[in-house]
Amino acid sequence: MDRAPGLSVRLKLTLSYTGFLMLAGTLVLGVVWAFLLRFPPSAGIDTLRELLNPRVFIGGWGPRVFVPAALVVMTFLLVFGLVGGWFLAGRMLAPLAQVTDATRRAAGGSLAHRIHLPGRRDEFRELADAFDAMLARLESHVAEQRRFAANASHELRTPLAITQTFLDVARRDPDGAPGDLVERLHAVNSRAIDLTEALLVLSRADQRSFTPERIDLSLLAEEATETLLPLAGRRGVTIETTGDVAPTTGSPTLLLQLTTNLVHNAIVHNLPDGAAGTVLVRTGAAPEGVTLTVENTGERLTAGLVTTLAEPFQRGSERARARRADGDHVGVGLGLAIVRSITEAHDGTLALEPRAGGGLCVTVRLPAAHG
C-alpha cells in the first residue's frame, strides 16, 4: 500500500515530550505566581504584596522582571525537552529499529537472522520474540517445502525415466513381445498416477479447503478396515478393530484417507509373509478430544527413524522399498506425510512411537465434537 510521507514516530514522541514539558513548566510558573500573590512571605509582606498586585505587575514589574525570567526558563525547557525527548525517544524505539531491520532481511530472503532482543520482558521484547518464533517457523516451513519439491521431482522423474527406457528398448527391438511392454508401462503409469493423486491430497489438506462435518472416527476405522481386508489376507495379517464412538468434526473424505493410510501402512510395514502379523485399530473418546490408534507388528524401529517417518517420501525399511511380487506395493512414500497434514488441518496432533517388540504405534488426536 502506497502511503504519503509523514512525521517519524521518533519525532512525534519528541514533540509530545516537549509539549508536555512546556505545559508543565507553564503551569508551574502560573502556580508559583498565584501562590506568592495569595500567600507571600512574612518578610517585606507589604512590599511583596504591592509587587504582586496585578496592576503593579502588569504596569511595570512583570514585563521588566518576571516575564523575561519566565521566557528564559521556558526557552531552557523547550531546548531541554527537544534534546532530551529526541534522546529518550531514540532509546525507546531502538528495539523497534531492530525488528524493522530483521523484517527487511526476511523480505530479502534471509530467514536465518534472529533479533534475540536482550532485557526483561516488555511490549517490544514480546514483539521481537514473536517475530523470532515466526521466522523460525517460516524458515522450517520453507526448508520443508524445498525438500518436498526436490523429493517430488525425483519421484516423478523415476517413472518417466523408466517409461523412456522401456520405449527405447521397444524401438530397438520391434519384434519383442508387445504384451510384456504394455504390462510394464501400465505398472509404471499406475505408480505415477498414485504419486500425483497423493500430491493432490496433500495439497488439499494443507490448504484446508473443506467444509467441516460431524464424523464418527470409529465408523471410518471400520470402513477402512473392511476395504483393506483383502490386502491383509494376502499378506497373512490379522486386523482387530475395537473402541468407542469417537465423534469429531472435519472432512469425511480426508479423515477416511487418513484412516486408510494408517491401516494400509500397518499392513504393508508388518512382519514378513508367513509370519503371524497383526494390526490393532482402536478409537477412544474423552471430553478434551478423540483418538485413533493404529498399532502393528513388524521390524524393530529406532526412535530416530520413527521421527522421520512423517516426512514426505520416507519409508520404514529397505524391504519396504521393493515392489511386492503379488502386485501390491508400499506406495509412494507420502502415506504418513498425508496423515500428518490432514491431522494438522483438523487442529489435531500426530504421535509416532516404536513398539517394544517391533513395529509402530501411531496415535491421532483430534478435537471432540460437542453438541
C-alpha positions in Angstrom: 0.0 0.0 0.0 1.4 3.4 -1.0 1.2 6.0 1.8 2.0 9.7 1.8 5.2 10.5 3.8 4.6 11.7 7.4 6.4 12.5 10.6 8.5 9.8 12.1 7.4 8.1 15.3 10.6 9.4 17.0 9.8 13.0 16.0 6.2 12.6 17.2 7.4 11.3 20.5 9.9 14.1 20.8 7.3 16.7 20.2 4.9 15.0 22.6 7.6 15.0 25.4 8.5 18.7 24.6 4.9 19.8 24.5 4.1 18.1 27.8 7.2 19.6 29.4 6.3 23.1 28.2 2.8 22.8 29.5 4.1 21.6 32.9 6.6 24.5 33.0 3.8 27.0 32.2 1.6 25.5 34.9 4.4 25.6 37.5 5.2 29.3 36.8 1.5 30.1 37.0 1.1 28.2 40.3 4.2 30.0 41.7 2.9 33.4 40.8 -0.6 32.7 42.2 0.8 31.2 45.4 3.1 34.1 46.1 0.3 36.5 45.3 -2.0 34.9 47.8 0.5 33.8 50.5 3.6 36.0 50.3 6.5 35.5 52.7 6.2 37.4 56.1 9.3 39.4 55.5 8.6 42.6 53.4 5.0 41.5 53.1 3.6 44.9 52.2 6.3 45.5 49.5 5.9 42.0 48.0 2.1 42.3 48.0 2.4 45.6 46.2 4.8 44.0 43.7 2.5 41.1 43.1 -0.6 43.3 42.7 -1.9 42.7 39.2 -1.9 46.4 38.4 1.7 46.8 39.5 2.7 43.5 37.9 1.2 44.3 34.6 2.2 48.0 34.8 5.9 47.6 35.1 7.4 44.9 37.4 6.0 42.0 35.5 7.3 42.9 32.0 10.6 44.1 33.4 11.5 41.3 35.8 9.1 38.3 35.8 8.3 37.9 32.1 12.0 37.9 30.9 12.9 35.4 33.6 9.9 33.2 32.7 10.9 33.4 29.0 14.4 32.3 29.9 13.0 29.4 31.8 10.6 28.4 29.1 13.3 28.6 26.4 15.5 26.4 28.5 12.6 23.9 29.0 12.0 23.9 25.2 15.6 23.2 24.3 15.9 20.6 27.1 12.6 19.0 26.1 13.6 18.7 22.4 17.1 17.3 23.1 16.0 15.1 25.9 12.9 13.9 24.2 14.8 13.1 21.0 17.3 11.1 23.0 14.7 9.3 25.1 12.5 8.5 22.0 15.6 7.0 20.3 16.3 4.8 23.3 12.7 3.7 23.5 12.4 2.9 19.8 15.8 1.2 19.4 14.2 -2.3 19.7 11.6 -1.4 17.0 14.5 -0.5 14.7 16.0 -4.0 15.2 12.6 -5.5 14.4 12.4 -3.4 11.3 15.9 -4.4 10.2 15.0 -8.1 10.7 11.8 -7.6 8.7 13.8 -6.1 5.8 16.2 -9.0 5.9 13.4 -11.5 5.9 11.8 -9.7 2.9 15.1 -10.0 1.1 15.1 -13.8 1.6 17.3 -14.1 4.7 15.2 -16.2 7.2 18.1 -17.3 9.3 18.5 -13.9 11.1 17.1 -13.6 14.6 16.7 -10.5 16.7 17.4 -12.0 20.2 16.5 -8.8 21.9 18.1 -8.7 25.4 16.5 -7.3 28.6 13.4 -8.0 30.6 10.1 -8.7 29.0 8.0 -5.7 27.8 5.9 -5.0 24.7 8.9 -4.6 22.4 10.6 -7.7 23.6 7.4 -9.7 23.3 7.1 -8.4 19.7 10.7 -9.4 19.0 10.3 -12.9 20.5 7.1 -13.4 18.5 8.9 -12.3 15.3 11.8 -14.7 16.0 9.4 -17.5 16.5 7.6 -16.6 13.3 10.9 -16.5 11.4 11.9 -19.9 12.8 8.7 -21.5 11.8 8.8 -19.9 8.4 12.4 -21.0 7.8 11.5 -24.5 8.8 8.4 -24.5 6.5 10.4 -23.2 3.5 13.1 -25.7 4.1 10.5 -28.5 4.3 8.9 -27.2 1.1 12.2 -27.2 -0.7 12.9 -30.8 0.4 9.4 -31.8 -0.6 9.8 -30.2 -4.1 13.2 -31.9 -4.6 11.8 -35.3 -3.5 8.7 -34.9 -5.5 10.7 -34.0 -8.6 12.9 -37.1 -8.1 9.9 -39.4 -7.5 8.1 -38.1 -10.6 11.2 -38.3 -12.7 11.7 -42.0 -11.9 8.6 -43.4 -13.6 9.2 -41.1 -16.6 12.8 -42.4 -16.9 11.6 -46.0 -16.7 9.0 -45.4 -19.3 11.6 -43.8 -21.6 13.8 -46.9 -21.1 11.1 -49.3 -22.0 10.2 -47.3 -25.1 13.9 -47.2 -26.2 14.2 -50.9 -25.8 11.0 -51.5 -27.7 12.2 -49.2 -30.5 15.5 -51.1 -30.8 13.7 -54.5 -30.7 10.4 -54.1 -32.7 9.9 -57.8 -32.7 9.7 -58.0 -28.9 6.6 -59.1 -27.1 4.2 -56.1 -27.0 2.1 -57.5 -24.2 5.0 -57.6 -21.8 5.9 -53.9 -22.7 2.3 -52.8 -22.2 2.1 -54.5 -18.8 5.3 -52.8 -17.6 4.2 -49.4 -18.9 0.9 -49.9 -17.2 2.6 -50.6 -13.9 4.9 -47.6 -14.2 2.0 -45.3 -15.2 -0.1 -46.5 -12.3 2.7 -45.6 -9.9 2.9 -42.1 -11.5 -0.9 -41.7 -11.1 -0.7 -42.8 -7.5 2.0 -40.3 -6.8 0.1 -37.4 -8.5 -3.1 -38.2 -6.6 -1.2 -38.3 -3.3 0.4 -34.9 -4.0 -3.1 -33.5 -4.7 -4.5 -34.9 -1.5 -1.5 -33.5 0.4 -2.1 -30.1 -1.2 -5.8 -30.1 -0.4 -5.1 -31.0 3.2 -2.5 -28.2 3.6 -5.0 -25.6 2.1 -7.8 -26.7 4.5 -10.3 -26.5 1.5 -13.1 -28.4 3.1 -16.4 -27.9 4.9 -16.3 -29.4 8.4 -19.0 -32.1 9.2 -19.7 -34.2 12.2 -17.9 -37.5 11.9 -17.5 -40.7 13.9 -13.9 -42.0 13.7 -15.0 -45.5 14.8 -17.1 -45.8 11.6 -14.3 -44.6 9.5 -12.0 -47.1 11.1 -14.4 -49.9 10.3 -14.8 -48.8 6.7 -11.0 -48.5 6.1 -10.5 -52.0 7.7 -13.2 -53.6 5.6 -11.7 -52.1 2.4 -8.2 -53.4 3.2 -9.1 -56.8 4.4 -8.2 -58.5 1.1 -4.8 -56.9 1.2 -4.3 -58.1 4.8 -5.5 -61.6 3.9 -2.9 -61.9 1.0 -0.1 -60.8 3.4 -1.3 -63.0 6.3 -2.0 -60.1 8.6 -4.9 -60.1 11.1 -6.7 -56.9 11.8 -8.5 -56.2 15.1 -10.8 -53.2 15.4 -12.0 -52.1 18.8 -13.0 -48.9 20.6 -15.8 -46.4 21.4 -17.8 -43.9 19.4 -15.4 -41.1 18.7 -17.3 -38.0 17.3 -15.3 -35.2 15.8 -15.7 -32.6 13.1 -13.9 -32.3 9.8 -13.8 -33.6 6.2 -15.1 -37.1 5.9 -13.1 -37.7 2.7 -9.8 -36.5 4.3 -10.3 -38.3 7.5 -11.2 -41.5 5.7 -8.0 -41.0 3.7 -6.1 -40.6 7.0 -7.5 -43.8 8.5 -6.9 -45.8 5.3 -3.3 -44.6 5.0 -2.6 -45.7 8.6 -4.2 -49.1 8.2 -2.5 -49.6 4.8 0.9 -48.7 6.3 0.3 -51.0 9.2 -0.4 -53.9 6.9 2.4 -53.3 4.4 5.1 -52.5 7.0 4.5 -55.6 9.1 6.1 -59.0 9.6 7.4 -60.9 6.5 5.0 -63.2 4.7 4.4 -66.4 6.5 4.6 -64.8 10.0 1.5 -64.0 12.0 1.4 -60.3 11.7 -1.3 -58.2 13.4 -2.8 -54.8 13.2 -4.7 -53.2 16.1 -7.1 -50.3 15.3 -8.6 -48.5 18.4 -10.7 -45.4 18.8 -11.4 -43.6 22.0 -13.2 -40.5 23.3 -12.7 -38.1 26.1 -14.1 -34.6 26.9 -10.9 -33.0 25.6 -10.7 -34.9 22.3 -10.9 -38.2 20.4 -8.1 -40.6 19.5 -7.4 -43.1 16.7 -4.6 -45.5 17.4 -3.2 -48.0 14.9 -0.5 -50.5 16.1 1.2 -53.1 14.0 3.8 -55.7 14.5 6.9 -55.6 12.3 10.6 -54.8 12.4 12.3 -53.1 15.3 12.4 -49.4 14.7 14.7 -46.9 16.3 13.4 -43.7 17.9 15.5 -41.6 15.4 14.0 -43.4 12.4 10.4 -43.0 13.7 10.8 -39.3 14.0 11.4 -39.1 10.2 8.6 -41.3 9.1 6.1 -38.5 8.7 8.4 -36.6 6.4 7.5 -36.8 2.7 9.0 -39.8 0.8 10.3 -41.5 3.9 9.9 -45.3 4.2 10.5 -47.5 7.1 12.9 -50.1 5.8 14.8 -51.2 2.7 12.5 -54.2 2.4 9.6 -51.8 2.0 11.2 -50.1 -0.9 10.8 -53.1 -3.2 7.7 -53.9 -5.1 5.8 -56.9 -3.9 5.6 -60.0 -6.1 1.8 -60.1 -5.6 1.3 -56.8 -7.2 0.9 -54.7 -4.0 3.5 -52.1 -3.3 4.1 -49.8 -0.4 3.0 -46.6 -2.1 4.9 -43.5 -2.9 6.3 -42.5 0.5 3.6 -40.0 1.3 1.3 -42.0 3.5 2.3 -40.7 6.9 3.1 -37.2 5.4 -0.6 -37.0 4.2 -1.7 -38.3 7.7 0.2 -35.5 9.4 -1.1 -32.8 7.0 -4.7 -34.0 7.4 -4.2 -34.1 11.2 -2.8 -30.6 11.4 -5.6 -29.3 9.1 -8.1 -30.6 11.7 -6.2 -29.0 14.5 -5.0 -32.3 15.8 -1.7 -33.9 16.8 0.1 -37.0 15.5 2.3 -39.1 17.7 4.6 -42.0 16.4 6.3 -44.4 18.8 8.2 -47.6 18.2 6.8 -50.7 19.8 9.0 -52.6 22.2 8.6 -55.9 20.4 8.9 -54.3 16.9 6.5 -52.4 14.8 5.0 -49.0 15.2 2.2 -47.3 17.2 0.6 -44.2 15.6 -1.9 -42.1 17.6 -4.0 -39.3 16.1 -5.7 -36.9 18.5 -8.5 -34.7 17.2 -10.8 -32.2 18.9 -14.1 -33.7 20.1 -17.4 -32.7 18.5 -19.7 -31.0 21.0 -23.4 -30.7 20.9 
